[in-house]
Amino acid sequence: MEKYDVIIIGAGAAGLFCAAQAGQRGLRVLLLDNGKKPGRKILMSGGGRCNFTNLYTEPAAYLSHNPHFCKSALARYTQWDFIALVNQYGIAYHEKTLGQLFCDDSAQQIVDLLMAECEKGRVTLRLRSEVLAVRRDDEGYLVQLNGAEVRAGKLVIASGGLSMPGLGASPFGYRLAEQFGLRVYPTRAALVPFTLHKPLLEQLQTLSGVSLPTTIEAANGKRFKEAMLFTHRGLSGPSVLQISSYWQPGEFVTIDLSPERDLAAFIDEERQARPNQSLKNTLAKPLPKRLVDVLQSLGTIPEVTLKQLNAKQQRELTESLHAWRVQPNGTEGYRTAEVTLGGVDTTQLSSKTLEARDVPGLYFIGEVVDVTGWLGGYNFQWAWSSAWACAQAL
Ligand SMILES: Cc1cc2nc3c(=O)[nH]c(=O)nc-3n(C[C@H](O)[C@H](O)[C@H](O)COP(=O)(O)OP(=O)(O)OC[C@H]3O[C@@H](n4cnc5c(N)ncnc54)[C@H](O)[C@@H]3O)c2cc1C
């Protein structure tokens, strides 16, 4: 039977980085994945350019039942450490918006970086490896694969969350945690578009493809100011993806369709200059024209000129545009979600080493853990930081 110091299950962002670090520290590492290629989500990420970290990474950008858990790893392996590694490989990158760093050329460069680091650490990578069972005995962990059994003193679970089942996502890590007596918080799709109830969806159907700056607020008061996109299924775009992580089924979200400009003041100014201008043409200046057309057909925007618009109408109109209340029907689910909320309960893991407190030699890193970042490179940074912290302890 083949023996290693460490077996890592999952050759995604966290598994690849952990394997490389552990290998470079002199450990014999076996990295297993059920897919044909390593780092499949990395290749898909950031529209093929991988938003590999965020300049403003801080614990407040992560959701968890234990918001303190991520602090240690994020502080010990920071965004600046990963940026230094990217620089070392000469990978060109740029800040797109809000501190989000993307490769100039291709996400493949990040996978190549990770593979080169694994090579430096003499990591054995075995793809198309389905893990059938895991057992623990006095010497460590026995992992049964399709066709072989392998053994190691330590086992790292880096099998990710449930989003995008087409890319190999599986509940493996959660089941394994439960097998060893660890609690797993219920999971749910996050960073995911909203679907809408049929009547509203039909009213908004012609807006598919329209994007505009917004501020969106969840029922718990959490808000994000980013672009929103109307789709043929409902609402998407960065602000919607962000707020989806804070939304509970049945709740409303409140959308400011003109966060940059006070529409009441704008209408007053326009009325002074052009009293005979229609309200519709006036609002088509700060808002997308197609949106204004739909809002007029729904009766939200009265068919009047500015001088005909009375104070009550103006107040009701601007209030509804600055605080449009929408009750999503649901989300598009794991099929399109970028991440999974919930996962392995962090109170049972060491925040310094990511080792299960009551199961020596068993570690959980990356998305399988109950730590979920905002949109914008935060999830990869958690993968790098948790992987690094774990590798130091192996
Ligand atoms: C379309 C998309 C775009 C994204 N873009 C970004 C972005 O730009 N920036 C960002 O920060 N985050 C982004 N994310 C989120 C990010 O990809 C994940 O948070 C990150 O990949 C998690 O890393 P991980 O190593 O924990 O899991 P993963 O990268 O998901 O890796 C887990 C690996 O485990 C393997 N596996 C699962 N089950 C088994 C099993 N039973 N046996 C063997 N192997 C198994 C899987 O095949 C996979 O290779 C995006 C996600 C998606 C879906």
The ligand as an SDF file (V2000), in Angstrom:
LIG
                    3D

 53 58  0  0  0  0  0  0  0  0999 V2000
  -18.1520   30.3570  -11.7490 C   0  0  0  0  0  0  0  0  0  0  0  0
  -17.4100   30.7200  -10.4930 C   0  0  0  0  0  0  0  0  0  0  0  0
  -16.5930   31.8420  -10.4960 C   0  0  0  0  0  0  0  0  0  0  0  0
  -15.8950   32.2020   -9.3180 C   0  0  0  0  0  0  0  0  0  0  0  0
  -15.0970   33.3040   -9.3630 N   0  0  0  0  0  0  0  0  0  0  0  0
  -14.3970   33.6460   -8.2510 C   0  0  0  0  0  0  0  0  0  0  0  0
  -13.4660   34.7190   -8.2900 C   0  0  0  0  0  0  0  0  0  0  0  0
  -13.2330   35.3300   -9.3430 O   0  0  0  0  0  0  0  0  0  0  0  0
  -12.8400   35.0570   -7.1280 N   0  0  0  0  0  0  0  0  0  0  0  0
  -13.0250   34.3530   -5.9570 C   0  0  0  0  0  0  0  0  0  0  0  0
  -12.4190   34.6990   -4.9400 O   0  0  0  0  0  0  0  0  0  0  0  0
  -13.8580   33.3000   -5.9150 N   0  0  0  0  0  0  0  0  0  0  0  0
  -14.5320   32.9280   -7.0270 C   0  0  0  0  0  0  0  0  0  0  0  0
  -15.3580   31.8330   -6.9880 N   0  0  0  0  0  0  0  0  0  0  0  0
  -15.4160   31.0460   -5.7370 C   0  0  0  0  0  0  0  0  0  0  0  0
  -14.1650   30.1410   -5.6690 C   0  0  0  0  0  0  0  0  0  0  0  0
  -14.0180   29.4630   -6.9050 O   0  0  0  0  0  0  0  0  0  0  0  0
  -14.2750   29.1290   -4.5500 C   0  0  0  0  0  0  0  0  0  0  0  0
  -14.5870   29.7710   -3.3380 O   0  0  0  0  0  0  0  0  0  0  0  0
  -12.9450   28.3780   -4.3910 C   0  0  0  0  0  0  0  0  0  0  0  0
  -12.6650   27.6930   -5.5770 O   0  0  0  0  0  0  0  0  0  0  0  0
  -12.9980   27.4190   -3.2200 C   0  0  0  0  0  0  0  0  0  0  0  0
  -11.7940   26.6990   -3.1950 O   0  0  0  0  0  0  0  0  0  0  0  0
  -11.7620   25.2190   -2.6230 P   0  0  0  0  0  0  0  0  0  0  0  0
  -10.3890   24.7140   -2.9440 O   0  0  0  0  0  0  0  0  0  0  0  0
  -12.2290   25.1980   -1.2380 O   0  0  0  0  0  0  0  0  0  0  0  0
  -12.8140   24.4100   -3.4880 O   0  0  0  0  0  0  0  0  0  0  0  0
  -12.8280   24.1110   -5.0560 P   0  0  0  0  0  0  0  0  0  0  0  0
  -11.9910   25.0780   -5.7770 O   0  0  0  0  0  0  0  0  0  0  0  0
  -14.2460   23.9580   -5.4070 O   0  0  0  0  0  0  0  0  0  0  0  0
  -12.1000   22.7040   -5.1720 O   0  0  0  0  0  0  0  0  0  0  0  0
  -12.6340   21.5200   -4.6370 C   0  0  0  0  0  0  0  0  0  0  0  0
  -12.1010   20.3580   -5.4350 C   0  0  0  0  0  0  0  0  0  0  0  0
  -12.4810   19.1450   -4.8020 O   0  0  0  0  0  0  0  0  0  0  0  0
  -12.8760   18.2270   -5.7730 C   0  0  0  0  0  0  0  0  0  0  0  0
  -13.7840   17.2510   -5.1320 N   0  0  0  0  0  0  0  0  0  0  0  0
  -15.0260   17.4610   -4.6450 C   0  0  0  0  0  0  0  0  0  0  0  0
  -15.5180   16.3240   -4.1570 N   0  0  0  0  0  0  0  0  0  0  0  0
  -14.5530   15.3720   -4.3300 C   0  0  0  0  0  0  0  0  0  0  0  0
  -14.4800   13.9940   -4.0380 C   0  0  0  0  0  0  0  0  0  0  0  0
  -15.5120   13.3350   -3.4680 N   0  0  0  0  0  0  0  0  0  0  0  0
  -13.3610   13.3160   -4.3690 N   0  0  0  0  0  0  0  0  0  0  0  0
  -12.3270   13.9580   -4.9520 C   0  0  0  0  0  0  0  0  0  0  0  0
  -12.3400   15.2620   -5.2540 N   0  0  0  0  0  0  0  0  0  0  0  0
  -13.4480   15.9590   -4.9480 C   0  0  0  0  0  0  0  0  0  0  0  0
  -13.5670   19.0730   -6.8200 C   0  0  0  0  0  0  0  0  0  0  0  0
  -13.5750   18.4340   -8.0800 O   0  0  0  0  0  0  0  0  0  0  0  0
  -12.6880   20.3110   -6.8370 C   0  0  0  0  0  0  0  0  0  0  0  0
  -11.6300   20.2050   -7.7690 O   0  0  0  0  0  0  0  0  0  0  0  0
  -16.0430   31.4420   -8.1360 C   0  0  0  0  0  0  0  0  0  0  0  0
  -16.8400   30.2970   -8.1590 C   0  0  0  0  0  0  0  0  0  0  0  0
  -17.5140   29.9240   -9.3160 C   0  0  0  0  0  0  0  0  0  0  0  0
  -18.3600   28.6790   -9.3020 C   0  0  0  0  0  0  0  0  0  0  0  0
  1  2  1  0
  2  3  1  0
  2 52  2  0
  3  4  2  0
  4  5  1  0
  4 50  1  0
  5  6  2  0
  6  7  1  0
  6 13  1  0
  7  8  2  0
  7  9  1  0
  9 10  1  0
 10 11  2  0
 10 12  1  0
 12 13  2  0
 13 14  1  0
 14 15  1  0
 14 50  1  0
 15 16  1  0
 16 17  1  0
 16 18  1  0
 18 19  1  0
 18 20  1  0
 20 21  1  0
 20 22  1  0
 22 23  1  0
 23 24  1  0
 24 25  2  0
 24 26  1  0
 24 27  1  0
 27 28  1  0
 28 29  2  0
 28 30  1  0
 28 31  1  0
 31 32  1  0
 32 33  1  0
 33 34  1  0
 33 48  1  0
 34 35  1  0
 35 36  1  0
 35 46  1  0
 36 37  1  0
 36 45  1  0
 37 38  2  0
 38 39  1  0
 39 40  1  0
 39 45  2  0
 40 41  1  0
 40 42  2  0
 42 43  1  0
 43 44  2  0
 44 45  1  0
 46 47  1  0
 46 48  1  0
 48 49  1  0
 50 51  2  0
 51 52  1  0
 52 53  1  0
M  END
$$$$
